Amino acid sequence: MRPDYKIFIQSVFLLLISVVVGGSVLAQGIRGKVVSSEGELLPYASVYIRNLGDGVPTNQDGRYEYKLDPGVYDVLIQFLGYKSQLKAVEVGEQWVDLDFVLEPQVYTLSEVEVRAGQEDPALTIMRKAISKAKFHRLQLQQYSMTVYLKGTGQLTDAPFFLKKTLEKEGLKLNEAYTSESVSRITFTQPNKVEEKVISIRTNGDNQSTSPAPYIQTSFYQEKINDIISPLSRSAFTYYRFTYEGSFFDQDVLVNKIKVTPRSRGERVFEGYIYIIEDLWAIHSLNLKTSLLGFDIQATQQYAPVAENVWMPLTHTYRFGGKFFGFEGEFKYLASTREYEVTLNPDLAYVPEIIDEKVQEVTEDVADFKKRNLPWSNWPKSNPLLEKNIES
C-alpha cells in the first residue's frame, strides 16, 4: 500500500473515531417514563426543567427524552388531575434514567364554605381573574417561542355522493393523516405575529382542524377563535362558575373552577379552569367546545417563564364529530418551549385586585380610584379596584 493512501485511510479512521466519541460525549441527559400510581402511562405530561425554564412533553406512551449538559437539574413533572412531582438529578457523561409515578391530585375546600344564600367563592376568584386578564395579556411586550406540533387523525366517513369524487382527488376514507412541524413564533404587542417554519412534514388532509388559533391566541383575550373566553369581561353573561377546591403546586395555591355555559351551544366553553391565588393567572385548563359540528377539547398546562409570568408549555387538542356528513377524529400535541420574553416596562408594578363585593375598600384605594390616571382603558377603568362585574 502506498504511504500516502495509508496516511489517508488512517486519517479517515481517526476522524470516524472522533465523530463517534464526540457524539457519545454530547449524548447525555435524562429519559424515562411517567405513570400514575395505578401504573397507567400518562401521555403528554409536562417535563419541565426549572433551572432552564424549558421542557418537553412525554409522548403518547408516556415516555420522554431530554438532552442536557452535565450538571444538576430540578425536574418538575405536571399532568392535569395529578400532583406535580419534583426531583433533583445530576447529569454526567451518560444518560440518566428517571421515571416518575404521580399520585391523583387531592383538592381541599376553602375555609369559606358555600352555604345557602352565600356567594360561591368561585365568583370572587373569577371576578379578580377577569379584572387581571388585561394585565396578563399586556404583561409581555414581546415573546418568542419554539413550537413543536404533532398531529394525527383520519376522515372516517363522508356523504355517499361525494366518496367517489374524494377518491379521484386522492383523498381516501380511513387514511391516516400525520403532521409534524417545528416553528419559531414571535409575538409583539399589540397583535403582530411572525412565524418562521424550521421543519415540516405532512401526509394527508387535516380537514381544517388546525389548532393554530388556540396556540397563537391567549385565553386572556375576549375570544379564542370567536369563542367567548371564561376570562372575557362578558364571561358572567355566558357562564356559571363553581368552586371545586384548591391545591398547592410549585409554592402557589391553585383554585379549581368549574365552567358551565348558561346556554349550551356553539361559541362557549365547558370544563375546568385553574386559577393561581393572588396572582390571578391561569395555571392550567381543560375546556371543550363545538364549532361547525366538530367537538373540540383543549388542554393547556402552564409554567413560570419569568417572575410572575406563567405561559403555556404543553397543549393537547382533539377534534371529532360530524359536519355535513363528514366524520373524523384528529389529535394534536403542541409543545411550546425556549421562551424568550421582554417584559412591558409600563407594567413593572403588579396591581393588587380588590373585590368590592366581599372586601373592604380602604380610603387610600378609594382616593386612588377617583384620580384621573392613564389606566382608563382597563376593564372597569381601574387597575387596583375590581368594580362590580355582574354575576
N, C-alpha and C positions, 0 to 999 in steps of 0.2 A: 504494500500500500504506500502510495506517495506520501511524503511527510506533510505536504500542505493539506491533503484530504484528511489525513489522520488528525491534524490540528483542528480542521473544520468540524469533524464528527465529535471530537472531544468538547469543542465549544458548544455545539448544539446540545449535547448530553448535559453539560453543566447548566446551560440555560433552562432546559426542561426541569432539572432538579430544583433550580432556584424558583421557577414558577410554581412547582408543586409544593415546595416547602413554604414559599411565601404565601400561597393560597391557604395552606393549613394554619399558618400563624394568624391570618386575618379571620379565619372561620371559627369564631368563638362567640358565645353569647348564652342566652337561655332558651330553653324549649321544654315543652311538656304538654299537659292536658288539664282542662278544668272540668270538674264533675260536681254534681250535687252530692249531698250526704247519702242519698239513696243510690248513688252510683250512676245517675243519669248524666250523659255528656251534655255540656252546656255550649251550644254553638253560638258564635258571635258575642261571646263575653268580651269585655274590655280589659286588655292587659296594658296597664299604664305605668310607665317608669317615672316616678315622681322627681327624681334628680334631673331628668332631662325635659320634663313637661311634654312627653311624647309617648306614643304607644301604638299597639296594633290590636285587632280583634282576633279571637280564635276562629278557626274555620268551621265548616258545618259539622265536623267530627269533634269539635271542642278542643282542637289542638292548636298550638301556636309556636312560632319561632321568631326570635328577635336577636339580630346581630349586635354585639356590644363590644366596646373596647375593654381591656382589663380594668377592673375597678370594683367598687362596692356600690350596689344599687338598691333602692327601695322599690319593690314591685307591688303594685296595687291591682287587685282583680275586682271587677264590678260586673254584676249581672242583675237585671231588674227582678226584684222579688226575693233576692238573696242577700245575706250580709256580705259586705265587702271584706276582703282579706288582704292584709299587708305582710309581706315577707322581705327581709333583707337578704341579699345574696352577693357573694363575692365571685366575680368572674375572672378567671385566669387565662391560660392559653388554650383551654379546651371548652367544649360545650358543657353547660351545666343543665342537668335535667331537674326541672322544677315544676311539680304538679300541685294543684290546688283542689281542695274539697270544700265547697261552700255550703253553709247552713241556711235554711229558709229565714227570711227576714222576720223579726218579731216587732210588731207595732205596739206602742204604748199609747193609751188615751191621754189627752190633755187633762190637767187638773180642773180645767173648766169643763164640766160635764154638760152635755146638751140636755136640758130639762124642758118640760112642756112650757111653751111660751118664751123660751130663751133662745137667743140667736145662735145658730151653728157657728163654731169657731172658724169654719172654712170661709165664711163671708168676710171676716176681718182679714184673714190671710190673703184672700184673693183681692180684696179692695186695695191692700198695700202692694201686692204684686202688680196689679194693673197700673197703679199710680207710679210704680218704679219702672214700668216696662220701657218708657221712652228713654229714661236714663240709661238702661242696659243697651238699648238699641243704638244710642249715640256715644256709648262709653269708649268705643274704639274709633279713632279717626281713620285707621286703615288696618287691615289684617290680610295676611296671605296664608294659605293652607294647601297642603298636598292632599288630593282626594283620590283614593283608590276605590273603584266601583266595580263590583262583580254582579252580573245579572244572569238569571236562568229562568226558563219558562217555556210554555208552549201553548199554541192555539188548539183547543180540543174539539171545537165544533164551529160550524158556520151554516148559514142558510143554504138549503139544499140546491137552490137555483144558482148559487154562486160558487159552489165547490169546484165545478169543472173549470170555471174561469180562474179561480185561485191557483189550481194546479197548473194551468197553462202559463201563469205568471211565475211559476216556480215556488209557490207557497203551498206546503203540504200540511195537512192536519196532523197533530201529534208529533210534529217535527220539532226537536228541541231548539230553543233559542238560547244562545250563550253570548255573553259580552264581558269583556274585561278591559278596563282602561285606567290610566294614571294621568292626572292633570294637575296643574298648579293654578289655583284660583286666587285672585286678588280683588278685594272689595275696598273701595274708597268712598267715604261719605260725599254726597248724600246717597247716591244709588249707582255708582259706577262699578261694574263687574267685568273683570278681564279674566279670560281663561286661556291657558297655554297647554295644549294637549301634548303630553310626553310620549304616551304609547296608547294604542287602542287595537282591540281585536274583537270582531263581531261576526256572528254567524246566525242568520235568521232574522226575523222581524219581531220587534218588541210590541207591536200594535199600539204605539204611542203611550206606553206605560212608564216612560222615564221618570225617575224620582227627582230629577234636577230641580223642579220648582220647590221641592221641600228641602233640598240640601242648600240651595243658594238663597233661600228666604228664611228669615228668623221668625220663630214663634212669638217674638216680641212685637212683630208687625200686627197691624189691624187684621190683615187677611193673609192666608197662605194658599196660593193657587185659587184665589177667590172664595176660600172657605173661612168663616169667621174664627179668629183665634180665641182661645179661652182667656187670653190676656188683652183682648181688644177693649177699648173704652166702652163699647156697647155690649160687652160679654154678658152682663147681668140680664140683658134683654133676651138673650138667646139660650142661656144656660142656667141650671141649678148646680150649686156646689155643695158637697158633703164632706165633712172632715172624717177621715177613717184611721187616724193615728199618726204617730211620728216615730222616728228612729235617728240615731246618731251615725254619721258617716263622714270620715275624714275631718273629724273635730267640728262638724257643723250639725245642727239639728234640722232634719228634713221632715216636712209635713206631706202626708199623702192625701190628695184631694180628688174625690170622685167628680167627674164632669158628666152631667146629664143634660141633653138638649131639652129645652122646654117644649119644642115641637120637633119630632123626629122627621128626618128627610135629608135631602142633599144640602150641602153648603154648611154643615155643622159637624163638630167632632163629638165623640163619646169615648169615655175611658178614664184614664188617670193622669194627673199631672202632679209632679213632686216639687215643692217649693222650699227653698232654704230659708229658715227663720232668720230674721234681722237683715239679711242681705236681700231677701225677696227676689231671688233669682231662680231660674229653672235648674233643678238638679238632674231630672230625667223626666221622661214622659212616655206614655203608651196610649195612643189615641187612634181611633178608627173613624172613617167617614165613608161616604159613597159619592161617586162622581160619574155621571152618564151611565149608570147601571153597574159600574165596577166598584166593588168593595175595596177600600184602601186601609191598610194597617200600617201605622208609623210608630216606630220605637226609637228613642234617642237617649243616649247616656252621655252626660256632660262631665267635664273635668276642669279644674282650675288651670288656666294658661298664663295668668298673671295675678297679682294681688287683687282679690275681689272680682276677678273676671273668670266666669265659667263659660266654656264653649263646648259644642257637641264634639264628641270623639268617635262614637260608634252609632251608626244608623242602620236600621233594618226596615225594609218596606215590602209589603205584599199587596199585589193587585190580583183580584179574582172576581169572576162573576160573568154575567151575560149582558150583551149590548147589541140590540137589533139582530138577534140571532147568533151573534158571535159569542163564543165562550172560551175562556182560557184562564191560566194562572201564571203569574210572574213574580219572582222573588229577587230582591236586591240587597246587597250588603255594601255599605259605604263606610269607609274609614277615613276620617279627616285628621291629619297629623301634621307635624312640622310647622306648627303655628308661628308666625312672626307678627307681632302686634305692635301698634302705635297707639298709645292712649290719647284720648281727646284732652288737650290741655285746658279746655274750658270747663271740664268736668272733673277736675282734680279732687274736689270736695265731694264726699259721698253723703247725700242728704239723708236725714232721718225722716221716716214716714210715720205720720200720726193719723190714726183713725178717729175722727171726731165722734163717731157713734159710740165708741166704747172707751176712749181715752180722754183724759182731761187736757185741755189746751191751755198751756201756760201763757202768762202775759207777754213774755218775750217773743213767743211764736206768733201770738195774735198780732203784736205790733209788726212783726216781720211780714205777716200776711197782708197788711194794709199798704206796705210800701210798693212803689211803682218800680219793680225790678224787671230786668230783661229775661224773666222766666215765663213771660205771659203765654208762650206757646206750649207750656207743659200741660198735660191733662189736668183740667180743673185749675189751671193757671197758678199753681204754687208748688215748688219743689219740696217744701218742708211739711206741707199740710195736705193730707189727703181729704179732699172735700167729699161730701156725702154722695157717693155713687149709688144710685138707686139699686136696691136688691129685690 
